[in-house]
Each structure stands twice: as structure tokens, then as C-alpha cells.
Amino acid sequence: MEIVQIEVIDTQNIKKINRAELVKQLNKVFKYLDIAPGSISFCLCDNDSIRELNRKYLFKDRPTDVIAFPLESANETAYLGEVVVSVEEAVRRGAEFKQSWQKELLLYLVHGILHLKGYNDTTAEAKRIMDARQKEVLGIFGAKAPGV
């Protein structure tokens, strides 16, 4: 049973994504974080696509790993928002950190979900708090954040 209604949009051609396994992992994260029922969208893309979003919405003309767009709808089932993740960046940085691209992708997804939950990494203290929570959540999968 899904805690949160999940939509996965896969626009990239870098790696084949096992949607069923991804949804299973996401539900485990939602349960662990005690996220209220609602819906959330995940977009898996390449660096060109996320670079365009980064430029358009965050005014940074470069690729990034994850961008979260927190939203709320007026109807009873809350729309939590959308998390956009670069699979291409997960492959590149996973190799850099000697971690599988799947674990790196999970890191980005968790990071985005935490942003939707109100965590941020705009100050050193906020980043420390977010990093600790991220490490805790990733621990349920045996994954870790780089350098942790």
C-alpha cells in the first residue's frame, strides 16, 4: 500500500530505471519520515534538462544533482511537490565517490524529499541539520552521503 501517491516521469536515456523498485524505496522513505498522504512527482532527467531548470528558476546556468519544487494544492489530498533529479549527474558523481549510481540517485531523491519537508541547506547550520537527517534516512538502505 502506497503512503504517498507517486508519479515517476523518466525523460532520460542514461540508465534504465526499475520503476517498481524505485517506488518501493520511495515509499520506505515516506514511511520513515512519516509523510502525510498526498501526491508527489519525480522527474528523472539528464544534465541538459536540469541545467535549463536551474537556469530558469534558480538563475544558475549549470547542471545540478537535484531541484525540489515544494507545492501544496487546495484539495484534500495535498500535492507535496516535484523533485527533479539528474540521472546523468548520479552516474558521474557516483563514480567519483566510488558509490553505485543507484545509491547516488537515492541520495538525490532523499535530498529532494527533505527539501519538500522544509529542510534547507542555505546556511552552515541548516546544512548540518539537513545532512544529519539525510544520513539517517539513507541508513535504512545501507547507503550514505558522500564524505559521511
N, C-alpha and C positions, 0 to 999 in steps of 0.2 A: 504494500500500500504506500503510495507516494504521500509524503507530508506536504510537499510543495509541488504544484503543477509546473513541470519543467518543459521548456521548449529549447531544443538544440538546433541551431542553424549552422551548417558546416559549409562555408564558402571556399575553403582552402583545398589545395591539391598536394600539400606537402606530405602528409601522412594519413593513412586510413584510420579512422576513429571508430572504436567499438562503442556505439551509442548506448547500448544496453548496459555495458559495464560503467560507462561514464555516468549515466543516470543513477545507477546503483550507488556509486561513490558519492555523488552529489546528495542523494537522499540521506546517506550516512552523515554527511557534513551538516545538513539541515537538522537532522535529529539531534546530533551532538550539540549544536548551537541553539537548540530549542527555538527554531524559527517558526513563527506562526504560519498557519496555512495561507497560501496565496499562490501567485504565479511569478515565474522568473524566466527570463530568456538568456540564453548563452549563445554567443556568436563566435565561432572558431574561424579565424581568417589568416591571411598572410601578412607580411610586413608592409606591403604597399597599401593594403586596406586600412590597417590600424594606423599607419602613418598619416593617411588622409584624415581619419577621425581625430587623431592627436592634433593635427594642424588646425582643423576646423573648430574643434571645441575647447582645446587646451592651449592653442596658439604655440605649439611646439612642433616644428617641422622635422620630425624624426620618428622612426618606428619606436614602439614601446612594447612591453610584455602584456599589459592588461589595462583596460579602461573600464570603469564602472559608472553606470548611469542610474543613480537611485531615483525611483519614481514611486508615486502612490496614486492609485485610482480612487474614484469616488464610490465605486460599488463595493459590496460586502466582501468580496474576495480581493484582497489587496494585490496590486501588481507591484512587486518589490523593486523591479528594475531590470536592467540588462547589463550583462558582463561580456565584454568583447576581449577575446584573447588571441594573441598571435601564436599559432602553432609553429610557424617558422622560427620565431624567437625562442620558443620552448626547445626546439631541436638544437638550435645554435648554442644557447646558454646551458642546456643540459649537458652537452658535450664539454663545454668549458668548465662546468662544475663537477664533471665526472658523475653525473646522475642521468638516469634514463629520461628521455624526452617526455614520457608519460608522467613521471613524478614531477618534472618541472612544470608540465601543463597543469597538474593538480595543484601545485603551489600557486600558480597564477589564478586558477579558479577560486581557491580558498581566499586568496588576497582580495579578489574582486567581491566575493560574498561578504567579507568583513567590511569592505567599503560600503556596501549596501546596508550593513548593520550599523553604520555610523562611525566606524573606526577610520582614522586617517593617519597619514604619515607625513604631515606638513611641518611638524616640529620634531626636535630630537626626542622629547618626552612622549609625544603621541606615537612616534615611530617605534620607540622602545615597547610601549604597551601593545601596539598592533603586532609587532614582531613576536612578542611573547605569546599572544593569543594564537597567532598563525602557527607557531611552533607546536603549541598544544594541540591544535586541530590536526595538523599533519601527522602528529604522533600516532593517531588512531589508525593510520595507514602504513606506518613504518617509513614515511617519507620525511624529508627535512628541508628546511630553507637553506640556501647556500650560506656557508660560513657558520652554521648553527650546529 
